[in-house]
Amino acid sequence: MKRTLTAVLDREGDLIVATCPEAGTVSQGQTIEQAIANLREATQLYLEEFPFEDTGRSIITTFEVSEHGAAT
C-alpha cells in the first residue's frame, strides 16, 4: 500500500533539511531532490519497524505571528 506523506524543507547552510511530520523522520541532501529521496528512504526504513496506525491524513496549515513575538 502506498501512502502520501508530507515533506517540509528548510535550508541550513549548504544543505536542504527534509522533515516528514507524520513519521517524525528527518534527512538532508545537497539538493531538494536528494533531500526528498533521502527522506523517503529514511521514512521507509522507519515504517518497516514502526508501521502507521490508520489515523487519516494530517492537516497542514499556516499561521502568522508578529516579528516581535506578540500575538496579533
N, C-alpha and C positions, 0 to 999 in steps of 0.2 A: 504494500500500500504506500502510495506517495502522499506526502503532506506538504503544504505550502507554509513556510516559516518566514519570519522577518529578519532582515539583516540591517543593523544600524551601523553606519560607517562614520568614523572620526579620523581626522588626520592628526598624527602625533609625530612631529618631526618629519622624517623622510618616509614614514610608514603609514599605511592605512590600517586602522584597527577596526575589525568587524565583530559585532556582538549579536548573538541571537537571544532576544529577551525571553522567548518561550522556553528555551532549554537552559539558558544561563551560560552558554558556551561563548568563548572569545577566541579569536585568532587574528592574524595580521598578514600583510603582504606589501610588496613594493608598489603594486597597482591595485585598483579596485577589483579587477577580475581575479587577481591572485589572492587577495584577501577573502573574497567570497568563496573561491574554490577551497581555500584552507579552512574557512569556517564550515563549509559543507562537510568536509572530511572529518573535522573535529566533532561536529554535531552527530554525524552518522555513527562514529565510534562511541560517543556518549550514549546515544539512544540504544545501541546494542546492549549496553549494560543496564541502563535505566530507561525503559520504554515509557512513552507518554501514556497517561490515562486520557481517555477521550473526554476532554473538557470543552471542546469547541475552540473557535478562533479567539485570539487576543484582540482587544480593542486598542487601536493606536490613535492618539490624538495629540494636539499641541496645546500649549497654554502660554500666557505672557506674564512676565514679571518686570518691574522697573529695573533700570540699571543699578539702582542703589539698594535693591533687595526688598523694598517696601511693596506690599501687595497693592494693586490698583483695582 
